[in-house]
Amino acid sequence: MFHASKALTALWRLTGLGTFSMTGCPPPPSSRLSVVYAVTVYSAYAYLCSVLTSERLTAYRQHESGTFQIHVIRDTNMGLLFVASTAVYWSAAAYRRQHVRVYTEHAAVVHQLFGSAVPAGRRAVDACYWVLYALLAAALSLDVRRYTGPRPWTFGAVYVWGHYALLTGNMQFAITVFGLWQCYRELNCRMRAGSAGRRRDFGLHEYGTADTTKMPSSDVPPQNMMFISVLEKVNLLAMLKYWSDVHWSITQIVSRVNNLFKFRLFVFFVCGLLHLMLTPYMLSLTILNEDIDILRYILECTLWFIIHILRVVLMIYPCALLGEEAAKTQILLGSYLNTKIDLFDIKKIETYAQQLAANTPEFSIYSMFIIDKQLVITLTGAVTTYLVIILQLQGQS
């Protein structure tokens, strides 16, 4: 299971976004103090956003000319950040008990699969998240010129905090899905090892036929060979039943995680779609209407575009990996049908395979569409189409 590092957990708790545990330890009981702290941090952020909104309304009453569209897009971006950060704070505080319950069930499955061992890959994932924070800090430092107005620090605080909360929400979802993916991966590895072990040990004992190189028939009485054959079939069915139950448990956790994150996923998807459209459009408008350092602004917009793409990747890529890994379990289970056993046992294995097919894990946004690799193509087509339409309208005007 992938866990957030202690540094990431401390950072999230300090900023009011870590109201549930994502460490290797069991989740702590519900704490009202952590929820109150998160509400306090969000209240300060909401107050700064209200001050900024009043400043922008005052500026619109003064009829800003020349760069009206640019200011509208910037204010739209601020509105998206506020909605996204509100969704992250609200979900973390309001559904804390549900999060704790899901992570407790997840920890039980992890202990069942891995025991006390810690899965590999944790440091690499943590390093990727710190790189994303570094890219965000670089983009914000290049974007200092936007912090204008009667009180520029207000704009800066809302702008920085909104982007930080949005990226953190994507990270928390990705860490959760990566943990579930690791469980499916470990389950499939054990099924492959079990299949290979049966082929190595005693030649599968199909209908009492043992591997003569390891177990000569002259040394084993016929009744013992029949007993070994029956025992092997019983162990096989028990093992397949165990793997099917573990797969079902992980799939149920996937369903609960999807229910917990579905509102945030909807907000993340809308924000990612609009940011990917507005960033290139903002670049063209600013170059045409403002006297700026073009190369620096192109670098800044390119960096923001990369960050928006990475946020979308954090939402789609883990879900696609999980779906592909979970689909392998049914294929591995079907490979056991090649074993020469009686019809009744084959029916049991087919029943287990049908149960796996009926409990396919998937992440969806309010059942409107499934989050998988196909969504990347859909999102790319939508962004390209709307961006071309916007640029054509701009050229006509």
Contacts in CASP RR format, 6 or more apart in sequence:
PFRMAT RR
TARGET T0000
AUTHOR 0000-0000-0000
METHOD contacts of the structure
MODEL  1
MFHASKALTALWRLTGLGTFSMTGCPPPPSSRLSVVYAVTVYSAYAYLCS
VLTSERLTAYRQHESGTFQIHVIRDTNMGLLFVASTAVYWSAAAYRRQHV
RVYTEHAAVVHQLFGSAVPAGRRAVDACYWVLYALLAAALSLDVRRYTGP
RPWTFGAVYVWGHYALLTGNMQFAITVFGLWQCYRELNCRMRAGSAGRRR
DFGLHEYGTADTTKMPSSDVPPQNMMFISVLEKVNLLAMLKYWSDVHWSI
TQIVSRVNNLFKFRLFVFFVCGLLHLMLTPYMLSLTILNEDIDILRYILE
CTLWFIIHILRVVLMIYPCALLGEEAAKTQILLGSYLNTKIDLFDIKKIE
TYAQQLAANTPEFSIYSMFIIDKQLVITLTGAVTTYLVIILQLQGQS
1 24 0 8 1.000
1 106 0 8 1.000
1 107 0 8 1.000
1 110 0 8 1.000
1 114 0 8 1.000
1 119 0 8 1.000
1 179 0 8 1.000
1 182 0 8 1.000
1 183 0 8 1.000
2 119 0 8 1.000
2 121 0 8 1.000
2 122 0 8 1.000
2 125 0 8 1.000
2 175 0 8 1.000
2 178 0 8 1.000
2 179 0 8 1.000
2 182 0 8 1.000
3 22 0 8 1.000
3 23 0 8 1.000
3 24 0 8 1.000
3 122 0 8 1.000
3 175 0 8 1.000
4 12 0 8 1.000
4 22 0 8 1.000
4 23 0 8 1.000
4 126 0 8 1.000
4 172 0 8 1.000
4 175 0 8 1.000
5 122 0 8 1.000
5 126 0 8 1.000
6 23 0 8 1.000
7 126 0 8 1.000
8 126 0 8 1.000
8 129 0 8 1.000
8 130 0 8 1.000
8 171 0 8 1.000
9 18 0 8 1.000
9 21 0 8 1.000
9 22 0 8 1.000
9 23 0 8 1.000
12 18 0 8 1.000
12 168 0 8 1.000
12 172 0 8 1.000
13 19 0 8 1.000
13 34 0 8 1.000
15 41 0 8 1.000
15 164 0 8 1.000
15 165 0 8 1.000
15 168 0 8 1.000
16 34 0 8 1.000
16 37 0 8 1.000
16 38 0 8 1.000
16 41 0 8 1.000
16 42 0 8 1.000
16 89 0 8 1.000
16 92 0 8 1.000
17 38 0 8 1.000
17 88 0 8 1.000
17 89 0 8 1.000
17 92 0 8 1.000
17 165 0 8 1.000
17 168 0 8 1.000
17 169 0 8 1.000
17 172 0 8 1.000
18 34 0 8 1.000
18 38 0 8 1.000
18 92 0 8 1.000
19 31 0 8 1.000
19 34 0 8 1.000
19 35 0 8 1.000
19 38 0 8 1.000
19 92 0 8 1.000
19 93 0 8 1.000
19 96 0 8 1.000
19 99 0 8 1.000
20 27 0 8 1.000
20 92 0 8 1.000
20 96 0 8 1.000
20 99 0 8 1.000
20 100 0 8 1.000
20 103 0 8 1.000
21 27 0 8 1.000
21 28 0 8 1.000
21 100 0 8 1.000
21 103 0 8 1.000
22 103 0 8 1.000
22 172 0 8 1.000
22 175 0 8 1.000
22 176 0 8 1.000
24 107 0 8 1.000
26 104 0 8 1.000
26 107 0 8 1.000
27 99 0 8 1.000
27 100 0 8 1.000
27 103 0 8 1.000
27 104 0 8 1.000
27 107 0 8 1.000
28 100 0 8 1.000
29 100 0 8 1.000
30 96 0 8 1.000
30 97 0 8 1.000
30 100 0 8 1.000
34 96 0 8 1.000
35 93 0 8 1.000
35 96 0 8 1.000
38 89 0 8 1.000
38 92 0 8 1.000
38 93 0 8 1.000
39 89 0 8 1.000
39 93 0 8 1.000
41 89 0 8 1.000
42 85 0 8 1.000
42 86 0 8 1.000
42 89 0 8 1.000
42 93 0 8 1.000
45 85 0 8 1.000
45 157 0 8 1.000
45 158 0 8 1.000
45 161 0 8 1.000
45 162 0 8 1.000
46 82 0 8 1.000
46 86 0 8 1.000
48 154 0 8 1.000
48 157 0 8 1.000
48 158 0 8 1.000
48 161 0 8 1.000
49 78 0 8 1.000
49 82 0 8 1.000
49 158 0 8 1.000
51 151 0 8 1.000
51 154 0 8 1.000
52 78 0 8 1.000
52 154 0 8 1.000
52 155 0 8 1.000
52 158 0 8 1.000
55 149 0 8 1.000
55 150 0 8 1.000
55 151 0 8 1.000
55 154 0 8 1.000
56 71 0 8 1.000
56 75 0 8 1.000
59 71 0 8 1.000
59 149 0 8 1.000
60 71 0 8 1.000
64 71 0 8 1.000
66 289 0 8 1.000
67 289 0 8 1.000
67 290 0 8 1.000
69 285 0 8 1.000
69 289 0 8 1.000
70 282 0 8 1.000
70 285 0 8 1.000
70 286 0 8 1.000
70 289 0 8 1.000
70 290 0 8 1.000
73 278 0 8 1.000
73 281 0 8 1.000
73 282 0 8 1.000
73 285 0 8 1.000
74 146 0 8 1.000
74 282 0 8 1.000
76 274 0 8 1.000
76 278 0 8 1.000
77 275 0 8 1.000
77 278 0 8 1.000
78 155 0 8 1.000
78 158 0 8 1.000
78 159 0 8 1.000
80 270 0 8 1.000
80 271 0 8 1.000
80 274 0 8 1.000
80 275 0 8 1.000
81 158 0 8 1.000
81 159 0 8 1.000
81 162 0 8 1.000
81 163 0 8 1.000
81 165 0 8 1.000
81 166 0 8 1.000
81 271 0 8 1.000
82 158 0 8 1.000
82 162 0 8 1.000
83 267 0 8 1.000
83 271 0 8 1.000
84 162 0 8 1.000
84 165 0 8 1.000
84 166 0 8 1.000
84 267 0 8 1.000
84 268 0 8 1.000
84 271 0 8 1.000
85 161 0 8 1.000
85 162 0 8 1.000
85 165 0 8 1.000
85 166 0 8 1.000
87 263 0 8 1.000
87 264 0 8 1.000
87 267 0 8 1.000
88 165 0 8 1.000
88 166 0 8 1.000
88 168 0 8 1.000
88 169 0 8 1.000
88 264 0 8 1.000
89 165 0 8 1.000
91 260 0 8 1.000
91 261 0 8 1.000
91 263 0 8 1.000
91 264 0 8 1.000
92 99 0 8 1.000
95 260 0 8 1.000
98 256 0 8 1.000
98 260 0 8 1.000
99 260 0 8 1.000
102 253 0 8 1.000
102 256 0 8 1.000
102 257 0 8 1.000
102 260 0 8 1.000
105 249 0 8 1.000
105 252 0 8 1.000
105 253 0 8 1.000
105 256 0 8 1.000
106 179 0 8 1.000
106 180 0 8 1.000
106 183 0 8 1.000
106 253 0 8 1.000
109 183 0 8 1.000
109 246 0 8 1.000
109 249 0 8 1.000
109 250 0 8 1.000
109 253 0 8 1.000
110 179 0 8 1.000
110 183 0 8 1.000
112 246 0 8 1.000
113 183 0 8 1.000
113 186 0 8 1.000
113 187 0 8 1.000
113 190 0 8 1.000
113 246 0 8 1.000
114 186 0 8 1.000
119 182 0 8 1.000
119 186 0 8 1.000
125 175 0 8 1.000
125 178 0 8 1.000
129 171 0 8 1.000
129 175 0 8 1.000
132 167 0 8 1.000
132 171 0 8 1.000
132 307 0 8 1.000
132 310 0 8 1.000
132 314 0 8 1.000
133 167 0 8 1.000
135 303 0 8 1.000
135 306 0 8 1.000
135 307 0 8 1.000
135 310 0 8 1.000
136 163 0 8 1.000
136 164 0 8 1.000
136 167 0 8 1.000
136 307 0 8 1.000
138 303 0 8 1.000
139 300 0 8 1.000
139 303 0 8 1.000
139 304 0 8 1.000
139 307 0 8 1.000
140 159 0 8 1.000
140 160 0 8 1.000
140 163 0 8 1.000
142 296 0 8 1.000
142 299 0 8 1.000
142 300 0 8 1.000
142 303 0 8 1.000
143 159 0 8 1.000
143 300 0 8 1.000
143 304 0 8 1.000
145 292 0 8 1.000
146 155 0 8 1.000
146 156 0 8 1.000
146 159 0 8 1.000
147 153 0 8 1.000
147 155 0 8 1.000
147 156 0 8 1.000
147 159 0 8 1.000
148 155 0 8 1.000
149 155 0 8 1.000
166 268 0 8 1.000
166 271 0 8 1.000
166 311 0 8 1.000
167 307 0 8 1.000
167 311 0 8 1.000
169 264 0 8 1.000
169 268 0 8 1.000
170 268 0 8 1.000
170 311 0 8 1.000
170 314 0 8 1.000
170 315 0 8 1.000
171 314 0 8 1.000
173 261 0 8 1.000
173 264 0 8 1.000
173 265 0 8 1.000
173 268 0 8 1.000
173 314 0 8 1.000
173 315 0 8 1.000
173 318 0 8 1.000
174 314 0 8 1.000
174 315 0 8 1.000
174 317 0 8 1.000
174 318 0 8 1.000
176 257 0 8 1.000
176 261 0 8 1.000
177 257 0 8 1.000
177 318 0 8 1.000
177 319 0 8 1.000
177 321 0 8 1.000
177 322 0 8 1.000
177 363 0 8 1.000
178 318 0 8 1.000
178 321 0 8 1.000
180 250 0 8 1.000
180 253 0 8 1.000
180 254 0 8 1.000
180 257 0 8 1.000
180 322 0 8 1.000
180 361 0 8 1.000
181 318 0 8 1.000
181 321 0 8 1.000
181 322 0 8 1.000
181 325 0 8 1.000
183 250 0 8 1.000
184 247 0 8 1.000
184 250 0 8 1.000
184 322 0 8 1.000
184 323 0 8 1.000
184 325 0 8 1.000
184 326 0 8 1.000
184 328 0 8 1.000
184 329 0 8 1.000
184 361 0 8 1.000
185 325 0 8 1.000
187 243 0 8 1.000
187 246 0 8 1.000
187 247 0 8 1.000
187 250 0 8 1.000
187 329 0 8 1.000
188 325 0 8 1.000
188 328 0 8 1.000
188 329 0 8 1.000
188 332 0 8 1.000
190 243 0 8 1.000
191 243 0 8 1.000
191 329 0 8 1.000
191 332 0 8 1.000
191 333 0 8 1.000
192 332 0 8 1.000
194 239 0 8 1.000
195 332 0 8 1.000
195 335 0 8 1.000
195 336 0 8 1.000
198 204 0 8 1.000
198 232 0 8 1.000
198 236 0 8 1.000
198 339 0 8 1.000
202 210 0 8 1.000
202 211 0 8 1.000
202 214 0 8 1.000
202 215 0 8 1.000
202 228 0 8 1.000
202 232 0 8 1.000
203 209 0 8 1.000
203 210 0 8 1.000
203 211 0 8 1.000
203 214 0 8 1.000
204 232 0 8 1.000
204 339 0 8 1.000
204 340 0 8 1.000
205 225 0 8 1.000
205 228 0 8 1.000
205 229 0 8 1.000
205 232 0 8 1.000
206 229 0 8 1.000
206 339 0 8 1.000
206 340 0 8 1.000
206 341 0 8 1.000
207 229 0 8 1.000
207 340 0 8 1.000
208 225 0 8 1.000
208 226 0 8 1.000
208 228 0 8 1.000
208 229 0 8 1.000
210 217 0 8 1.000
210 220 0 8 1.000
210 225 0 8 1.000
210 228 0 8 1.000
217 225 0 8 1.000
220 228 0 8 1.000
233 341 0 8 1.000
233 345 0 8 1.000
236 336 0 8 1.000
236 339 0 8 1.000
236 341 0 8 1.000
236 345 0 8 1.000
237 345 0 8 1.000
237 348 0 8 1.000
237 349 0 8 1.000
240 333 0 8 1.000
240 336 0 8 1.000
240 348 0 8 1.000
240 349 0 8 1.000
240 352 0 8 1.000
241 352 0 8 1.000
243 329 0 8 1.000
243 333 0 8 1.000
244 333 0 8 1.000
244 352 0 8 1.000
244 355 0 8 1.000
244 356 0 8 1.000
247 326 0 8 1.000
247 329 0 8 1.000
247 356 0 8 1.000
247 359 0 8 1.000
248 355 0 8 1.000
248 356 0 8 1.000
248 359 0 8 1.000
250 326 0 8 1.000
250 361 0 8 1.000
251 326 0 8 1.000
251 359 0 8 1.000
251 360 0 8 1.000
251 361 0 8 1.000
252 359 0 8 1.000
254 322 0 8 1.000
254 361 0 8 1.000
254 362 0 8 1.000
254 363 0 8 1.000
255 361 0 8 1.000
257 363 0 8 1.000
258 362 0 8 1.000
258 363 0 8 1.000
258 364 0 8 1.000
261 363 0 8 1.000
262 364 0 8 1.000
262 365 0 8 1.000
262 366 0 8 1.000
265 315 0 8 1.000
265 363 0 8 1.000
265 365 0 8 1.000
265 371 0 8 1.000
266 365 0 8 1.000
266 366 0 8 1.000
268 311 0 8 1.000
268 315 0 8 1.000
269 315 0 8 1.000
269 365 0 8 1.000
271 311 0 8 1.000
272 308 0 8 1.000
272 311 0 8 1.000
272 312 0 8 1.000
273 379 0 8 1.000
273 382 0 8 1.000
273 383 0 8 1.000
275 304 0 8 1.000
275 308 0 8 1.000
276 305 0 8 1.000
276 308 0 8 1.000
276 309 0 8 1.000
276 312 0 8 1.000
276 379 0 8 1.000
276 383 0 8 1.000
277 383 0 8 1.000
277 386 0 8 1.000
277 387 0 8 1.000
277 390 0 8 1.000
279 301 0 8 1.000
279 304 0 8 1.000
279 305 0 8 1.000
279 308 0 8 1.000
280 301 0 8 1.000
280 305 0 8 1.000
280 387 0 8 1.000
281 387 0 8 1.000
281 390 0 8 1.000
281 391 0 8 1.000
281 394 0 8 1.000
282 301 0 8 1.000
283 297 0 8 1.000
283 298 0 8 1.000
283 301 0 8 1.000
284 391 0 8 1.000
284 394 0 8 1.000
285 394 0 8 1.000
286 292 0 8 1.000
286 297 0 8 1.000
287 294 0 8 1.000
287 297 0 8 1.000
312 376 0 8 1.000
312 379 0 8 1.000
315 371 0 8 1.000
316 371 0 8 1.000
316 372 0 8 1.000
316 373 0 8 1.000
316 375 0 8 1.000
316 376 0 8 1.000
319 362 0 8 1.000
319 363 0 8 1.000
319 371 0 8 1.000
319 372 0 8 1.000
320 371 0 8 1.000
320 372 0 8 1.000
320 373 0 8 1.000
322 361 0 8 1.000
322 363 0 8 1.000
323 360 0 8 1.000
323 361 0 8 1.000
323 362 0 8 1.000
323 372 0 8 1.000
326 360 0 8 1.000
326 361 0 8 1.000
327 360 0 8 1.000
329 356 0 8 1.000
330 353 0 8 1.000
330 356 0 8 1.000
330 357 0 8 1.000
333 349 0 8 1.000
333 352 0 8 1.000
333 353 0 8 1.000
333 356 0 8 1.000
334 349 0 8 1.000
334 353 0 8 1.000
336 349 0 8 1.000
337 346 0 8 1.000
337 349 0 8 1.000
337 350 0 8 1.000
337 353 0 8 1.000
362 370 0 8 1.000
362 371 0 8 1.000
362 372 0 8 1.000
363 370 0 8 1.000
363 371 0 8 1.000
364 370 0 8 1.000
364 371 0 8 1.000
365 371 0 8 1.000
369 375 0 8 1.000
369 378 0 8 1.000
END
